[in-house]
Amino acid sequence: MQRKILLIVIVVLIVGLAFAWKPLSQLHAALDLDLPDYPQAKTTVWLDQKVSKERLGWFYHADQGTRTFGIPYEWFVALEQPTSSPLIWRAVGSLSDPAYLNRYGFIVDTIAPGTPPLPIGFAHGGPMLSDSLEPWLNPQTKKQMTGIGLTCAACHTGSFTYNNTTVVIDGGPALTDLAKFKQGIGASLLLTKLLPGRFDRFADRVLGADAGADARAALRAQLDQALDGYKTTAELEASVGGTYEGFGRLDALNRIGNQVFSTDLKNPKNYAAHSAPVHYPRIWDAPWFTWVQYNGSIMQPMVRNAGEALGVSAELNLTDEKKGMFTSSVQVKTLFEMEQMLAGSQPSAENPSTGLASPKWPKDILPPIDQKLAAAGADLYAQHCQGCHLPPPGTKEFFESQRWLPPNAAGQRLLDVELIDVKHIGTDPAQAEGMANRKVALPSGLGINTDQFGPALGVLVEKAVNAWYDGQKEPLPPADKDRINGGRPNGIQAKLAYKVRPLNGIWATPPYLHNGSVPTIDALLSPVNERPAKFTLGNREYDPVKVGYHTDAFANGFDFDTSLPGNSNHGHEFTDEQHDGRIGPKLKPEERKALLEYIKTL
């Protein structure tokens, strides 16, 4: 009877106090999060993508300086999973359990998981600072806490399952829901604050069981500060609105802008809605492109990579001149080493790839390719696709394309990927328009003489990288800086266009179009009126016939609605109707089937 009364009291406390900054109607979603339950595959395999497992293990967990979740590593491994079950007298599962994180889409690492294990793309970093840029100290030991954050591998490592086998696609698009994961961390922190049993277990893990009342009170104050940060972000998100990203998508550029120009600069007026969620791009071959991002907006590899690290919350000082303006926790050397691993040496017809290669169709796992049908599809590819996407990568014709520029000052021959006007291609313009139209308010002390989002971001990231260069014990010669920067200038542009790129490995990167609005290549080769207007994302089971994920509704999947802003599935259309977005005639069913079979060979 006493236990029953205690349960009722706790439920009332949670309902009354837990979500003062959220409507009570969202209480269940905020606590239980409605995550998918995925069946456990019997085996996990890695395809041969020309990078050793030893190097991949390093890549998965190398510290880029990110502090993605606003809490120390020591907290991350001490927190419990969020659940509204008010069992204060016993522990629930660990928040950091890879099997639990797998429900958000993070891939369990069986190559180099560490102790305790972390999923692919999680890095245990160095000393961490608080929001006030002071060392984040353990109240009991007075030792500085350390960081935990995501690396580029978290968003650019994909996987699918087929017949009880999980296939990992290195450099492919992740199928994660990062927004829901941060919501889960916030719920875990809140429950830790509100439920005495949880807080006591948390304090024992962080401080030690012998910690006194003062240390526990200080830890509770730190917990309140972390929750204030989550509350502030939640209020900003609610105030600006936007389209929910869901599994496999992120409004990456706007999130980077929100982090540096709003959170780091402490200016809520610079916070923008997530108006243009995009599908995580595949990153093989990208180091050799003239321009990256879907809208072809960034040229220099270091600005691209350091900007990504800042966007997932690397520490950055933009407000305190005494502590060194533009100093950050970004690990420039690590970013350079990652880029080198992905790029390899200059590709050529004789040696197409020495970096991360695109995956090959695993004929021992997926059904075999119909070579006769694929041969017919090759003719269709030459007729309808390679004018923009170039001849098949690795072939002599591919490397003879005039899109390969003469060697630059660094001796590199770069692939000048074509940018196609958004009106011509007809796909959702939100990502390109958002970057072109967004403005930011900046104090004069930053020394950034533009309010245009793209150029301002380019200057800011360059200043942060230069602060790292200047902070080294021995100054780097200009030649070394240029080499680490990738041998390219800090070029930023914001054209109303999207880039096209070679299609090698495209079969392993569903869903399709830059915003992930088309679930399969079969649908992409069809007229818009034959594409699904609504489908479910989050299912990992691969469809080798339509080439993509299965999209039938399943419990707690993400319902993708193409009618919402930023989610249009129009454009890149094969149709006999003459309108913007038409790129070729309507394909007959047998032509689509042949072209699909050929695409599997790329």
N, C-alpha and C positions, 0 to 999 in steps of 0.2 A: 504494500500500500504506500509506504513512504517513497519507494522508487517511482511509482506511478505519479504521485504528487510532484516529485522532483522533475519528472519529464515534462509535465504540464507547465510548471514554472519556467523551465528553460525555453520551451517553445514560445511562451508569451514574451519572454525577454528578447528572443531573436526577432520575433515579428515586430516588437515595439521599438527595438533599438538598432538592429543590425543594419538596416538600410534606410537611414534617414535621408540619404542622398539618392535613393532609388524609389520609384513607386512600389507599394507593397505587392501589386499584381506581378511584379517581376521577381519576387522573393525566391520562388521555386527555381526559376531559370538561373538566377544569380548563384544559388547554392549548389544545386544538383547538376546544372549545365547540360543535361540531356546529351551525353556523349555516346557515340556509337560503340557497340560491342563487336569487335572484329574476331572472327575465328582464328585460332592460332595455326599458321601454316606449318607443315611438317619440316620443310627445309627452306633455307635462304641461300641464294646464289648470287655471286657477283660476276658480271660479264667481263670479258677481256677488253678493257678500254685503254690498254697500253700504259697504265700507271700501276706500280706495284702495290700490293696490299699494305706494305710497310709505309709507303708514302701516303696512301689513302688514310691510314690510321692517324698519321700526323695531321693531314689536311682536315679531317673531321673535327679535331679538337684543338687546333692551334689557336692560341689567344690572339685575337685581333684588337683587344682593348675594350670590348663591348661590355656594358653593364645593363643588359636589356630589360631586366625585370625590376630594377630599382631596389634590390635587396642583395645582401652579401651571399656568397656561396654557402657560408656556414648556416645561414637561415634556410636557404633553398633545400639543403639536405636534411634539415631538422623539421620542416613543416610537414603537416599531414594533408591528405587529400581533402578537398572541400566536399562536405556532405551535410545535409540538413538533419541527419540522424543525431539526436542530442545525447550521444553516449559519452558523457564527460569522464566516466570512470575507466575507460579503456581506449587504447590507441586504435586509430584506423590506419590504412596504408599510407606509406610515404608519398608525398607529392612528387619526389624525384624518381620514383620507381619507373624504369624505362617501359615496363609493361603498361603502366597507367598513362604515361606520356604518349605511348603509341596510339591511344584513343584520340588524341588531338592531331595525329598524323605524323608524329616524330618517329624515325626509324630506329629500331633497336640495333645497336652496334655490336656485332659479334667478332669484329676484327681487333679493335683496340678500345674496349669499353671503359677501362680505368677502374679505380677502386675508390669510392663506390662507382658503379657504372653510370655513364651518361649516354643519352642517345646521340646519334649522328648530328653534328652541328652545334653541340653545347661545349663551351670552353670554360674551364676554371682559370680565372685570370689572376692578376697581381693585386697589390694593395688597392683598396677601394676608398673613395671619398664620399662624403655625404652630399646632400643637395647644397649645403653651404660651403662646399669645397674644402671641408675640414676632414682629417682622417676619420674613418668610421671605425670606432674602437669597440672591442668587446668590453662591456662594463665590468666584468669580473677580472679578466686577465690584463686588461688595458692594451692588448695587442691589436694591431690594425687588422680589420677584416678584409677578406679578399673578394674579388668580383666573380660573377657568373654571367655569361652572355651567349648570344647566338653568333655563329660564324656564317660565312657565305654558304657553307655546306648544308646548313639547316634548311635553306630555301632552294638550293640548287642540287639536291640529291633526291631523285625520285624512286618510286618502286611500284610494282604491280604484282598481283598474285594470279596464278593460273594452275588449276589442278593441284592445289595444296602446296605450291611452291611460290615463294616470294622471290622476285627478281629485282635487285637493286640497280638503278640507273644512275651512275655517277655523272654529275653535271646536268641531270635532267630536272624537271620541275617538281618541287615538293607538293604533297597533297596534305598540307597542314592548315589548321585554322588558328592563326596566331592571335587574333582578337579574342577568340574564346579562351585560349590558354592564358592570356593576361587577365581575363575575367576570372578564371579559375584561381590564379595566384591571389588576386584581390580578395576573393571569397575565402580562401584559406587563411590569409592574414586576418580577416575580420573575425572569423570563427576562433582563431587563436586568441584574439583579444577578448572575445565575449565569453568563451567557455573556459571556466577555471581549470578543468582537467587538461584541456589542450594547452593552455598557457603554461601550466606547470611542467608538462612533458617537454614542451618547446624550450623553456628556460633551462631545464636539466640538460638538454642536448647542447644548447648554445653556451651556457655558462658553467655547467657542471652541477652535480647534485648538491654540492656543499656551498653554493653561492648564497650570500646573505640577502636580506630584504632590500638593502640599498641597490645592489646590483640588479635585482629583479625589477625594482621600480624604474631604474634607468633603462633596462631592456624594454619595459612596457612603454616608456616615453619614446624610444626609438621606433617601436611598433606603431605608435600613434602617428609619428612623422611619416613613416612609409605609407600608412593608410591615407594620410592627407594628400600625398602625391597621387595615389590611385583615385581618390575622390575628385581632385582637381581635374585630372584627365577625363574622368567620366562626365563631369559637368561640362567640360569643353566639347566633348563628343556629342553630348545631348544638345548643346546650343547650336552647333553648326550642322547637325544632321549628316546626310550622305547615304551612300549605298553600301549595305553590308557586304563584306568581301567573301567570307565563307571559306570552305576548303579549297586550297590550291590557288588562292589569289591574294594580292596585296596591292594597295594603292601606294606603291613604294616611294615615288618621288614626293607625293604630298606628305607622306609620313616623315620622310627625311626633313622636309621643310618645316613641318610642325615641331619636330624635335629641336632643330637648331635655332629657328627663328622665333619660336614661341617658348618652348620649355627652357632651353639653354639661355636664351636672351631674356627670359622672364617677361614676355610680352604676349598676353593671351589674345590680343587683337590680331596677331599673325597666325592664329590657328585656323586652318582651312578644313572644309569637309572632305571626306574620302569620296570624291566624286568620280574617280576613274580607276576602279580595281582592275589590275592586270594579272594575267596568268604568269607565273614565274617563268622567265625565259631559260632556255637551255644555254649552257655556257661553253660547250666545246666549240672550237674555232673562233670564238668571240675575240680573243686577244689579237687576232690578225685583221679585225674589221677596222675601217677608218672611224666609224661612228657606232656607238652602242646605245642601249635603251631602245624601246620600241619606236620612239619618235626620232631616233638618231640624234640625240641631243648632246652627248658627251664624247669627247675624243680621247682624252688622256687616261690611260689605265689607272694611274695612282689617284687621280681625282675621283674616278668612278669607284674605286675600291675603298678609299678613305671616306668618301661620302656615304657609302653603304655602312661602314663601321659607325660613323657618327649618327646615321639614321636609326641604328638599333642601339642607341644610347651609350656610345662611348662618352666618357666624361669630356666636357669642353667648357673652358672658361671664356665667356664673352662679356663678363660684367665686372670683374675685379682686377683692376690694373696692377695692384700690388702682387698678385699671384701669377702674373704673366698672361697677357691677353693671347687667346688662341692656343694656349697650351691644352693638351688633351691626353687621354689615355690610349689613343690610336697607336697601334704597333706597326709603324711604317715598314720596318724591315720584314716582318712576317707577311704583310700584304704583298710585298715585292716577291718574296719566296713563293707565295701561293700563285701569283701571276706567272712566274717562271715555270712552275710545275704544270699549269694548265696550258701554257703556250707552247712549250718545247722550243725547238729550233725552227728556223724558217721553213715552212712547208713547200714542197715542190713535187713535180710529177714523179721524180725518182724516190722521194721520201715524204709521202703526203702528211704524216703526222708523227711527231715525236713527243707531243704533249698529250693531253686528255683527248682520246679519240671518241668519236660517236659510237654508240652501241650497234652491234650487228644482230639481226633477227636470230634468236636462239632456237635453231631448228630441233634441238634435242628437248626443248621445253614446249614451244608453241608448234602448232601444225606446220608441216613443211610448205614452202612456197611453191606454187604451181609455176614452174619455169616457163612453160609454153605460154601461159596467160600473161606472165610478167613480161615476156618478150613483146607481146602485143601492146602492153601498157607502156613499154619504153618508147614506142612510136608516138603514143598519145602524150607522154611527158615532153618529148621533144617539140611536139606541136603546140601544146597548151601551157607548159609550165616553165621551161628553161629559158624563155625570153626574159623573165624576171629573176627566177631562182637559179639561173645558170646551169650549165651541164652538170652531170653527176660529179660530186666532189671526188677528188683523187684521180680523175681521168686526165689524159693529156689535154683534152678540149677544155676542161675546167681551168687548168693552169695557163692555157693560152688565151683566156678571156681578157679583153681589154680592160676589164674591171680591176685586174691586178696592176697596181701603179708601179712606176719605176722606183728603184730604191730611194728611200729618204735619207736624211743626214745620218741616221743611225744604221743605215744599211738594210733597213727592213722594206720588203715589198708587201704593202697592205692591200687588202681587198676592199675596194671602194663600193660598199654596199649601196644599192640604189634606194633612193627615197621617193615614194609615190604619194602624190597629193591625196589627202583624205577624201576629197570629193570624187576623185577617179576610182579609188579602191572601194569607197562606200562603207567602210567599217566604222564602228562607233568612234566619233571624233573626240570624245571627252578627254582622253589622256593627252593628246596633242594640244587641244585647245586649253586645257587646264594649265599646262606649263607655259604656254604662250601668253596667257591672260593674267596669271597670278602676279600680284604685287606684294611686296613686303615693306613694312615700316622699320627703318634702321636708324640708330643713333649715329651722329657724325663721327663719333669716336672710333667706330669700327673701321673707318677708312674704306668703305665700300660705296662707291659713288653711283649706284643705280638702285632703283626700287623694283626692277624686273627680277622675278624669282630665279629664273635659270642663271643669268649672268651673276647675280648676287651670290647664289649658292656656289658657283664655280670659284669666285674670288674667295669666299669664306673657307672653302675646303683647302684651297691652295695655301692660304695663310696658316691653317692648322698644320698642314704638311711641312711648310717652311719653319714653323715653330719647333717641330720635331727635329728637323735638320739643324737648326740653330742651337738646339739644346744638347747636342752630342758633345762629348768631351773633346773630341778632335773635329774641327770644322770639315765638312765634306767639300771636296773640290767640285766646281760646277759640272764637270764631266760625270762625276758619280751621281750627282743629283739628277742630271738629265737621264742617265741610264736607269736609275730607280723609278723615275717618272715614266719610263716606257719609251723614251726617245721621241716624245710627241708633245706639242704645246697644249696648254689648257684651253682647248676649244670648246665653246658652249654655243649651242644654237637651239632655237625652239620653232622649227618649221611646222606648218600644218600638214604633216606628212608622216607616213610610217615606212620603216625600212623593210626590204625583203632580203632574205638570206638563203643560203643553200639549204636543201631539205634532207641532208643526211641525218639519220636517226630520228626523223620526224615521227615515225611510227610509235616511238617510245615516249611521246611527250603530250598525251592528251591532258585536258581538252584543248580546243583549237580557237584560232584568231587570238589577237593580243589580249582580249579580255576574257578568254575562256568560255565564250558564249555558245560554242558549237561543240558537242560532246565527242564526235567521231569524225574521222576523215571521210567516211561515207556520207555523212550529213554535210560536210564542207564542200563536197563535190556535187551536191544537190542544189536545186533552186531554193531560195529562202523559204518559200511557202511549204517546202517539204522538210525543213529543219524543225526540230522540236522547239516550241515556244517556251516550254517549261520542262525541266528535268532535274534529277537529283545528283549532286556531287558528293563524293566522300566514299563511294564504293570503290574498292581496290581491285576488284576482279576484272581482268582484261578480256576484251572482246576481239579476237583475232580476225573475225569476219568483217566487222564494221570498222575496226582499228580505233580503239579507244577504250575507256572504261564502260562497264555496264552502268546504266543510268536509271534503272528501275527504282522506285521509291523504296527506302528501307529505314528502319528505326533510327531517328536522330541524324539523318543525313542533312545536307544543305540543299534546300529547294531553290534552284536557280531560275529566276524569272527574267526573261529577256526583254520585258516591257519596262523594266526599271531603268532610271538614268545610269548611263555608263555600261549597260548590259546588252545593248543591241546586238543581235546576231545577223544583221544585214551585211551586205558587201561581199567582195571576193566571190562573185556568183557566176556560175555557169548556167546561163539561161538564154532563151531566144528573144526575150523581151529587151528592148533597147532602153537602158536607163543607167544612171550613175551606179557604179559598183559592179557592172557586168564586165567580166574579164574573158569570157569565151562563150561558145554556144552550149546549149543544154546537152549534157552527155547522156547517151543511151545507157540503160542499166548494165548492159554487157561491157560498155566502155568504162563505166565507173568501176566495175569489178576488175577489169584488166589494169586500170591505172592504180587502183588500190594494191593489187598484187605486185606491181612494179615498185611502188613506194616502199613496200616491205624490204626490198633489196637494197635500199639506199642507206 
